[in-house]
């Protein structure tokens, strides 16, 4: 029998010392912090609850409607302002009024349903809206009476290639027209990626 083996066999396993009071207090503190974060997260998610509204729509312009007193801005698009003019074949024409008429035709007098949880700087609900199974946001871009503003880039590219709606001539981007005529600062885009960013900021923003 080797001496080294004999020496190892006589060693006793020393029991580990119990956790110190400081370690216990640290663990309890972390548990309290975690619980607080979970409560905060639940409160933030509750505030992000999606609002659904439906009914007969009053159309203000190519991307804004009112449903039962709720003002709604169609999310992810930007249509010419009602009083905006564009240019085609060397002449100005009321593209803002035509954008509104396009939305009126899509709704066709039927009920409209919208859902969303964000609001713009004017307090309007940023909504995804449908009427008779028609996606109003997408259709306004597809028919060329609104530009992509955070979503629907593929639809805008197709409308531009087909020269439909405002793409049949020249026009100022609606946000630029508002800035030059009404002095309004450009609003940030509010498509899907912007919604994800807003959700994350809302969840992790502290009081």
Buried (B, 14 or more C-beta within 10 A) or exposed (E): EEEEEEEEEEEEEEEEEEEEEEEEEEEEEEEEEEEEEEEBEEEBEEEEEEBEBBBEBEBBBBBBBBBEEBBBBBBBBBBBBBEBBBBBEEEEBBBBBBBBBBBBEBBEEEEBBBBBBBBBEEEBBBBBBBBEEBBBBBBBBBBBBBBBBBBBBEBBEBBBEEEBBBBBBEBBBBBEBBBEEEEEEEBEBBBEEBBEEBBEEBBEEEE
